[in-house]
Amino acid sequence: MLNLIWIFFFTSAFIVALIKLFVFGDTEIFGQLMTAMFSLSKTAFEISLGLTGVLALWLGIMRIGERSGFIDLLTRGLTPLFAKLMPEVPKNHPALGAMVMNISANALGLDNAATPLGIKAMQELQKLNPLKDTASNAQILFLVINTSAVTLFPITIFTYRAQLGAGNPTDVFIPILIATYASTMFGLLAVAVVQKINLFDKVIIRYLGGFTLLVAALLSYFASLPKTVMLTQSALISNVILFSLVMLFIAGAIIKKVNAYDAFIDGAKEGFETAIKIIPYLVAMLVAIGVFRASGALELLASGLRHIVLAFNIDDRFIDAMPTALIKPFSGSGARAMMVDTMQTFGADSFAGRLASIVQGSTETTFYVLAVYFGSVGIKNIRHAAGCGLVADLAGILAAIAMAYWFFG
């Protein structure tokens, strides 16, 4: 699938560029494509280098958690659920701990922490994978949950909105929660259908019902706070929880008389090696996305969508925020740039500005996660991972549009 997607990006860019050259006389288009190729390959390398320190840090901390036994303690509560969703993963396997930590970091909006933890989980799942170049059911389910995971504290979005002059930067908080929750549920449903997972199992129903009540309780709590207090509380809670986990790992190491420093160094070495492995996969995907964008193909998609919408006499205000939605599955930084551009053009408190913010927080970057996570373990045959991830993306985007009209329309 990644092969077809990669070829599609380059082929589409080439065709659009040829049309611009021979039909519209744009003699600079191929120069722009080559500039995009070189700049994006450099960007991919810089991203990989930037990940090195973060990977070393968090994989080192994870190693302390493993040796102190705290990861086992943390995962016991979710073991029954994962046992039902991923029967091929043994109980108390290290992959479970890494998956729980990754999902927790995503929920807190801590992307820098979530990525190395997710890679660690994928590497542990790869040890159980009988076909090393083909994604297992467990790897696919984890990846889809990861790309659609509920984000409780989208602090980055709040920050951009505040910088761009939003009256209440956090007024998109509740719509984002609802949209990202819809994304998660539909992503899980898509995987369950393909993998024939019984979601009506009593254990699964209890967990999903419990998560729903938890999200509802958080919604109720933050909805009762003034907008400025909500932003402060979100940031405070996120940072306190994360650093408290680090201290709990260290405390566990002290109690069990584990050398925390040596454990950290061993994990950090693994993080450095992983960052090097990611480089070719990241270069391949980001360059393909770059030429697709530079050719104008992405702009053509948005323009075509507007014509279709107007043909059915549908309100087309949401189209102004669609560049963020269209690029979100492919590039997180690109989608973030699109969100900022939309707010700068139309205003942070405009309908389009708010919708772009909700879309940005509704899902993760599916193809980036595919490239990084599967690339880190050498997976080439991704099976239904991309399809299910895109189902989650579509659900999140549609929910984001619905929430924007409901709250701000």
N, C-alpha and C positions, 0 to 999 in steps of 0.2 A: 504493500500500500504506500509506504513512504517513497518507494521508487516512482510510482505513478504520480503521486502528488508533486514530487520534485521535478519530474519531466514536464508536468502540466504547467508549473510556474514558468519555466524557461520557454516552453513552446508558446504559451500565451503571450509572454512578453515579446518574443521574437515576431510573432504575427502582428501584434498591435504596432510594434516599431516599424515593420515593413509598410503597413498601411499609412502611418504618419509620414514616412519618408517619401513614398511614391505617389500618394494621393494628396497629402497636404504640404509636401515639400519641406518637412521638418528635418533639416540636415544635422541637427544636434542630438537627435533622439538616441542614436547608437553610442554617441559619446557619453550621454547620461547613463545608459545601461552599463557601459564599462566602468564609469565612475562609481556606480552603485555596487558593482561586483567587487572592486578593490576596497572601497570604504567599508562595505559590510564584512568582508573577510577579515579586515583589520579589527572591526568592532567585535566580531565573534572571538577572535584571539584575545582581545582585551577583556571581554566578559569572562572567558575561561581563566585568565590570570587573576581577575578580580574574585572569582569563586575560590581560588586556591586557599587564601587565608581563611575564608569563611568555612570551607569544607574541612580544613585542618582543625579549626576551632571546634566545630560542632561534632565532628566524628571523634575528636579527642574526648569531648565531654560525654558523648554516647558510650565510649569505651569505659569511662569511669562508671557510668550508670549500669552497664552490663556487669562489670566485675564486682560492683557493690551489691548487686542483686535487686536494685531498686526498679529496674526496667521490668523484671518479672512481677514485682508487686504492682506496678502501675498497670500492667496489661491484664491482670486477673479479672478485673471487672468487665473487660471487653472480650475476653477469651470465648465465652459462650456464643457471642454474636459472630465473631470471626470464624469460629468452628462451624457454624451453620453456613456462612457465606463462602468460606474457603476451606472446605473439608480436607484438601490436600496439604494444608499447613499444619504440622504437629503442634499440640499444645505446648506452651512455654518456649516456642522457637524464637530466636532473636529477632526474626522478621516482624513478629507481632509488636514488640516494643518499639521498633523503629517506625512502624506504621502508625501506632498510637501517637507517638511524639510528633510525627509529621502532620497528622490531621489536627492535632492540638495547635501546632505552630501556625498552620493555615487559618484556623479559626480565629486566632489572635491577630491575623494580618501580618505575621512576622515572616515575610518571604525569604529573607536571608537565612533564617534558621530552618525553614521548611524544606528548602531545596536539598541541602546536604543530608537531612534526615530522610527525605524521600529516596535519595540515591542509595543510602545505606539500606533502606527497606528493600529496594529493588535488587540490590546485590545479594541480600540474604535470601530473597525469594528465588533468585537465580540458582542458588545452591540446591534447591529442591526441584528445579526444572529439568526434566529428562531430555528435552530437546533444546539445546543451548542457544540456537539461533531463532527459535520460535517462542513467542510470548505464551506463557501458561495462563490458565483461567484466573489464578490468583493474582498474577501480575497485571492482567487487564483490569480486573475488578478494582485493585488498588489504584491503578492509574486513573481510572474514570472517577473514582471517589475523590482522588487528589485534585483532578482538574475541575471538579464541580463543587468542591468542599465549601461548606458554609463559612463565610467570613463574618465573624462577630464584630470585629473592630477594624474597619477599612480606614485606618488613620491617614494613609497617604492621600486618599481621595479628599478627605476633610482638609488636609493641609493645602492641597492645590486650590481647592475652592476658596479657602480663606485668603490665599495670596492673590487670587484673581477677583477679589472684591465681593464675594457672596455675603448677603446680609446675615444669613444663618448657615454657615458651612456644613453643619450636620443635619440639615433638614432632609437629606436623602438617606439617612441612616436606616430608618424602618423600611422604606422601599427596597433598599439594597438587601436587607436581611430576608425579606420575603422572596425577592427574585433569586438570590443565591440558594435559598432553601428549596425552591422549585427546581432549580438546576440540579441540585444534589439528588432529589427524589426521582426525577425523570432519568438521570444518568444511571442510578441504581436499578430502576425498573427496566431500562434497556438491556443492561448486562444480565439481569435476572431472566429476561425472556430468552436471550441467546443461550445462556448457560443453564437454563432450566432450573434456576434457584427458586425454591418454594418460599415466597415472601409471606405466605400465610402461616408459616411455622410460628408456634406460640412464642418461642424465644425471640425471633426476629420482630414480631409484632410488638412485644413488650419493649424492646429496645427502641424501635422507631417511634412508638408512642411516647416513650420517656423523653427521647430527643425532641419531639414535637412540643411536649409540655415545657421542656427546658428553654427552648427558643421562645415560646410564648411568654414565659416568665421574664426572660431577658428583655423582650420587647416591652413588656409592661413596665419593667423597672426603668429602662432608659427613656421610654416615652414620658415618664413622670418627671424627668429632669429637664431643667432649662438647657437650651442648645449649647451654651458655652460650658456648662458643667458636664454635659454628656461627653464632649470632646476630651476634657481633662480626665474624666473618670475612665474613659476608654483607654487612653494612653497609659494612665497610672496602673490600671488593672493588668494590662498586657505586660508591662515591664516587670511588675512585681511578681506575677506568676512565672514568667520565664526565668528570672534570676533566682527565684525561690527553688525552682526545679534544679538549677545548677548546684545550689547549696545543699539540697537534699541528697543529690548524688554524692557530693563530697562527704556529707555527714554519714551516709551509708558506707562509704569507703573507710572512714575512720572507725566506725563500729565493727566492720568486718576485717579491719586491719589490712586493707588493700592499699598498695602504694598508688595513690591517686595521680601523682606526677608521672610515674612510669606508664600508667594506663593511658593518660592523656597523650603522651608522646607517641605511643604505639598507634593510637587512633588517628593522630594528626598526620603521621607518615602515610597512612592509608588515604587520608583526604588529599594529600598532595598527588599521589599516584592517580587517584580518580579524576582530578582536575585535568591532568594531562590526557587521559583517555577521551575526555569529552570534546576536545578541540576539533577534530575532523568532522564530527557529527554536527556540531554547532555551526561551523563554517559552511557546511553544505546547505543547511536549512536557512540560515540567515541571508546568505547570498541569493538563494532562490527567491525568497520573499522580497529582497531588495530590488531585484530586476523586475519582478512582477509589479511592484509599486511604482518604480521609476518609469516604466513603459506607459503608465496611465491606465492599465487594465483595471486596477482597483477603482479608479474614478469612473470608468465606463460602467462598471457594475452598479455603482450608486446611482448614476444617471438613469440607467435602464430601470432600476427599481422604482424611481420616482414616476416615470412614465406609466408603469404598470399600475401603481397605486392611484394615480390621477384618473386613469382609464376607468377605474371602478368607483370613482367619486368618493374615495377614502381620504380622510384628513391626512395631509402629507407632511405635517410638522415634524414627525418622527424621523423623516428622511435625513434631516440636517445632522442627526446624531448617528446615522448609520455607518459612516466611515469607521467610527470606533468599534461598532459591532462587527463589521466585515473583517477588520484586521485583528480583532481580539484573539481569535483562535490561533493565529499565526505568530503574532509578535506582541509581547507584553509592553515593551518600550514603545513600539509603534502605536499601539492602541492608546497608551498614556499620552503620547504626543498628539494623537487625534483628539483626545478628550480635552487637552489644554487648548488646542487650536479652536475647537468648537466653543469653549467658554470665552476665549478671547474675541472670537468673531461675533457671537450672538449674545454674550453676557453670561456670567456664572449663574445668575438667577433666572435666565431664560428657560423656556421649555426644553430647547435642544441642549443647553448646558447642563441642566439637571438630568435629563435622560442619558446623556453621554456618561455622566458620573455614575448613574445606576447601572448602566451596561458594563462599565469598567469594573464594578464591584460584584457583578453577578456570576462570573465564571473565571477560571484560570485560563492560561494560554495553552490550549490543547496540544498544538504541534510542537511548541517549544518544550513542553514537558515530555512529549513523545521522544523528541530528539535527544534530550538530555538524559532522561531516565533509562530509556531502552538503549541509547548509545553507550551509557556507562557500563552496560553488561553485554554489549554486542548483539542485541536482538535485532534481527532483520525482518522477520515475518511477524508483523504486529497483529495479524488476524482481524478481529472485530473491534480493536481498541479505538481506532480513529472514528469509526462509525458511531459507537456508543458515546464517545466523548463529544462528537458533534451534536448528537441528540440532546445531551445535557446543555451544550452551548445554546442550541436553538431554544430550548425551554427557558433558559435563563434570560435570553434576549427578549423573547415574547413576554415573559413575566415582567421584565424591566419596562417594556413599552406600556403594558397594562397598568403597572404601578405609577408610571409617570402621568398617564392620563387621569388615573384615579386621584392621585394626590395633588397634581399641579396643573391638570388640564382645565 
